[in-house]
């Protein structure tokens, strides 16, 4: 079924992706944020290494990890939209919304494992997102303030829990026993739940705060004067607190930098308060690791800094699209990509596999990255002018239709 629209700015597609939300009114900023996050993913997976230096190197470094956490925060916002905003759905409507979310989660988990089976260099995040939807779903009736407290509590507690669990995995065989009895591990050919919760690149224990923070933002009255400004200021303060505290800790705690350098076999500890120069794999057995804020470090400081950055980007996108018709026009290609974000995300992984571009020189990577961005914008603009939903968004919507039978 198609639905013609005159412009992606005037009427963007309805909510059908795990990354999406309704693009009506000021919420068109969500699609702009998603589009930017998609391009950040492209940069991390295809672009040159940040070591190229200069402004380009800084942008590439900024995209690493933070684009994925922006996606997670937006996914939390979407979860609230699916279950009712401004008021959560109740009764039969609430049960049907819950059913839709659970179906989506199952599809995301399966799709994530299917993409992982392609054996590209991309750490596919969809399976973790699917499980995060399931874990966060019971919270959808909570108020914004309560959700913010839950996000803060999990950000403070879960990184320490994860650190201990990863140390236990390294020091014992209990994880092997769990994997051996895990049906998901047998079906997917991975470490299953142990990987999703503990050992994978996106452990849900430390990614849950991003989802819950996004839910808290969705509960706010974004049309109320001053709310977006407060959101941006609060996000900026959180980013400074997270990254700044890590910087201070690494410089003031005796031996911290030396311990991190030794554990990662690098000399990048001085920049580990914001850069992934120390590597993307969290370190176990070295308590000083908990002081870094590198994008994939899974520490409290990292979660604080990345959440704050995501809040600033989201607030800026919402404010810009709400107050500037000119910007909406210029940003229409990026907004279009954000409106079919699931298709864009899956499509770029399939393209990486088909073209065999997992490992390119920096000189070749930049033109390929720009080509991917241009192709995504052209396709998204053309598609959203004719169809209501993206290709995969339509399939996902159709798959959730059985939830209507819930009484």
HELIX and SHEET records of a PDB file:
HELIX    1   1 UNK A   25  UNK A   27  5                                   3    
HELIX    2   2 UNK A   28  UNK A   46  1                                  19    
HELIX    3   3 UNK A   50  UNK A   52  5                                   3    
HELIX    4   4 UNK A   54  UNK A   63  1                                  10    
HELIX    5   5 UNK A   66  UNK A   83  1                                  18    
HELIX    6   6 UNK A   91  UNK A  116  1                                  26    
HELIX    7   7 UNK A  126  UNK A  137  1                                  12    
HELIX    8   8 UNK A  144  UNK A  171  1                                  28    
HELIX    9   9 UNK A  174  UNK A  180  1                                   7    
HELIX   10  10 UNK A  183  UNK A  188  1                                   6    
HELIX   11  11 UNK A  192  UNK A  194  1                                   3    
HELIX   12  12 UNK A  195  UNK A  199  3                                   5    
HELIX   13  13 UNK A  204  UNK A  218  1                                  15    
HELIX   14  14 UNK A  227  UNK A  252  1                                  26    
HELIX   15  15 UNK A  256  UNK A  264  1                                   9    
HELIX   16  16 UNK A  269  UNK A  271  5                                   3    
HELIX   17  17 UNK A  287  UNK A  291  5                                   5    
HELIX   18  18 UNK A  300  UNK A  323  1                                  24    
HELIX   19  19 UNK A  325  UNK A  330  1                                   6    
HELIX   20  20 UNK A  332  UNK A  339  1                                   8    
HELIX   21  21 UNK A  341  UNK A  355  1                                  15    
HELIX   22  22 UNK A  362  UNK A  384  1                                  23    
HELIX   23  23 UNK A  391  UNK A  399  1                                   9    
HELIX   24  24 UNK A  401  UNK A  405  5                                   5    
END                                                                             
